[in-house]
Amino acid sequence: MHRRMDKLSHVRMSPKAAYTIMKYVKCVRTEIDMLNKAKMPLLEKYGEIVGDGRYTVRKELVSEFLADYNPLLETEVDIPVDKIKLSDLHGDVVPDELMDLDFLIDFET
């Protein structure tokens, strides 16, 4: 879906639709940032820094890491979505992109 949202961000649309997409993307990015901050102590506990400054989980601790990390991934997050009208999209969007983004697009108007 991330690639689809990226594609949608390059489609010409009405200012109202663009604003709606911008608000949604901002909410999603905020949630991802919070998840990454919550993951950092786990990486410090179960991982080691590799040459480029990123963490990798030590092989012998992967199951313990996942036991702590999976509940974070399973946390349900409600992000408010105001649908945009299909008619507000003025660019080229292919059907499979629309199927991935159907939660965001009002097809009936």
C-alpha positions as a Markdown table, in Angstrom:
| # | Residue | x | y | z |
|---|---|---|---|---|
| 1 | Met | 0.0 | 0.0 | 0.0 |
| 2 | His | 2.9 | 2.4 | 0.7 |
| 3 | Arg | 3.8 | 2.5 | -3.0 |
| 4 | Arg | 0.2 | 3.1 | -3.9 |
| 5 | Met | 0.0 | 6.0 | -1.5 |
| 6 | Asp | 3.2 | 7.3 | -3.1 |
| 7 | Lys | 1.7 | 7.0 | -6.5 |
| 8 | Leu | -1.5 | 8.7 | -5.4 |
| 9 | Ser | 0.6 | 11.6 | -4.0 |
| 10 | His | 1.7 | 12.4 | -7.6 |
| 11 | Val | -1.8 | 12.3 | -9.2 |
| 12 | Arg | -3.4 | 15.6 | -9.9 |
| 13 | Met | -6.4 | 16.2 | -7.7 |
| 14 | Ser | -8.6 | 18.9 | -6.3 |
| 15 | Pro | -7.1 | 20.9 | -3.4 |
| 16 | Lys | -9.7 | 19.4 | -1.0 |
| 17 | Ala | -8.7 | 15.9 | -2.0 |
| 18 | Ala | -5.0 | 16.7 | -1.7 |
| 19 | Tyr | -5.6 | 18.1 | 1.8 |
| 20 | Thr | -7.5 | 15.0 | 2.8 |
| 21 | Ile | -4.6 | 12.7 | 1.5 |
| 22 | Met | -2.0 | 15.0 | 3.3 |
| 23 | Lys | -3.9 | 14.6 | 6.6 |
| 24 | Tyr | -4.1 | 10.9 | 6.3 |
| 25 | Val | -0.4 | 10.5 | 5.4 |
| 26 | Lys | 0.6 | 12.7 | 8.3 |
| 27 | Cys | -1.4 | 10.5 | 10.7 |
| 28 | Val | 0.1 | 7.3 | 9.3 |
| 29 | Arg | 3.7 | 8.7 | 9.5 |
| 30 | Thr | 3.1 | 9.7 | 13.1 |
| 31 | Glu | 2.0 | 6.2 | 14.0 |
| 32 | Ile | 5.0 | 4.7 | 12.2 |
| 33 | Asp | 7.3 | 7.1 | 14.1 |
| 34 | Met | 5.8 | 6.1 | 17.4 |
| 35 | Leu | 6.2 | 2.4 | 16.5 |
| 36 | Asn | 9.8 | 3.0 | 15.6 |
| 37 | Lys | 10.5 | 4.8 | 18.9 |
| 38 | Ala | 8.8 | 1.9 | 20.8 |
| 39 | Lys | 10.9 | -0.6 | 18.9 |
| 40 | Met | 14.3 | 1.1 | 19.6 |
| 41 | Pro | 14.6 | -0.2 | 23.2 |
| 42 | Leu | 14.0 | -3.7 | 21.9 |
| 43 | Leu | 16.7 | -3.3 | 19.3 |
| 44 | Glu | 19.1 | -2.1 | 21.9 |
| 45 | Lys | 18.2 | -5.0 | 24.2 |
| 46 | Tyr | 18.2 | -7.8 | 21.6 |
| 47 | Gly | 20.4 | -6.4 | 18.8 |
| 48 | Glu | 23.8 | -5.0 | 18.0 |
| 49 | Ile | 24.8 | -2.1 | 15.8 |
| 50 | Val | 26.1 | -3.1 | 12.4 |
| 51 | Gly | 28.6 | -1.1 | 10.4 |
| 52 | Asp | 26.2 | 1.5 | 9.0 |
| 53 | Gly | 24.8 | 2.4 | 12.4 |
| 54 | Arg | 21.6 | 0.3 | 12.1 |
| 55 | Tyr | 20.7 | -2.5 | 14.4 |
| 56 | Thr | 20.4 | -6.1 | 13.6 |
| 57 | Val | 18.8 | -8.6 | 16.0 |
| 58 | Arg | 21.3 | -11.2 | 17.2 |
| 59 | Lys | 20.3 | -14.6 | 15.8 |
| 60 | Glu | 20.1 | -16.3 | 19.1 |
| 61 | Leu | 17.7 | -13.7 | 20.4 |
| 62 | Val | 15.3 | -13.4 | 17.5 |
| 63 | Ser | 12.5 | -15.4 | 19.2 |
| 64 | Glu | 12.7 | -13.2 | 22.3 |
| 65 | Phe | 12.8 | -10.1 | 20.2 |
| 66 | Leu | 9.7 | -11.2 | 18.3 |
| 67 | Ala | 7.9 | -12.1 | 21.5 |
| 68 | Asp | 8.3 | -8.5 | 22.6 |
| 69 | Tyr | 7.9 | -6.8 | 19.2 |
| 70 | Asn | 4.9 | -8.7 | 17.8 |
| 71 | Pro | 2.4 | -7.3 | 20.4 |
| 72 | Leu | 3.5 | -3.8 | 19.2 |
| 73 | Leu | 2.7 | -4.8 | 15.6 |
| 74 | Glu | -0.7 | -6.3 | 16.7 |
| 75 | Thr | -1.8 | -3.1 | 18.4 |
| 76 | Glu | -4.8 | -1.8 | 16.6 |
| 77 | Val | -4.7 | 1.9 | 15.6 |
| 78 | Asp | -7.6 | 3.9 | 14.5 |
| 79 | Ile | -6.8 | 6.5 | 11.9 |
| 80 | Pro | -9.7 | 8.7 | 10.9 |
| 81 | Val | -10.2 | 8.6 | 7.1 |
| 82 | Asp | -12.2 | 11.2 | 5.2 |
| 83 | Lys | -12.9 | 9.6 | 1.8 |
| 84 | Ile | -12.1 | 11.6 | -1.3 |
| 85 | Lys | -14.4 | 11.5 | -4.4 |
| 86 | Leu | -13.1 | 9.6 | -7.3 |
| 87 | Ser | -14.1 | 12.5 | -9.5 |
| 88 | Asp | -11.5 | 14.6 | -7.6 |
| 89 | Leu | -8.7 | 12.6 | -9.0 |
| 90 | His | -7.6 | 14.1 | -12.3 |
| 91 | Gly | -4.6 | 11.9 | -13.2 |
| 92 | Asp | -3.9 | 8.4 | -14.3 |
| 93 | Val | -4.7 | 5.8 | -11.7 |
| 94 | Val | -4.9 | 2.1 | -12.7 |
| 95 | Pro | -7.5 | -0.3 | -11.2 |
| 96 | Asp | -5.3 | -2.2 | -8.9 |
| 97 | Glu | -4.1 | 1.0 | -7.3 |
| 98 | Leu | -7.7 | 2.0 | -6.7 |
| 99 | Met | -8.4 | -1.4 | -5.2 |
| 100 | Asp | -5.6 | -1.0 | -2.7 |
| 101 | Leu | -6.9 | 2.5 | -1.8 |
| 102 | Asp | -10.6 | 1.7 | -1.7 |
| 103 | Phe | -10.8 | 2.6 | 2.0 |
| 104 | Leu | -9.8 | 6.2 | 1.0 |
| 105 | Ile | -11.9 | 6.7 | -2.1 |
| 106 | Asp | -15.7 | 7.3 | -2.5 |
| 107 | Phe | -16.5 | 5.5 | -5.7 |
| 108 | Glu | -20.2 | 6.4 | -5.6 |
| 109 | Thr | -20.1 | 10.1 | -6.3 |
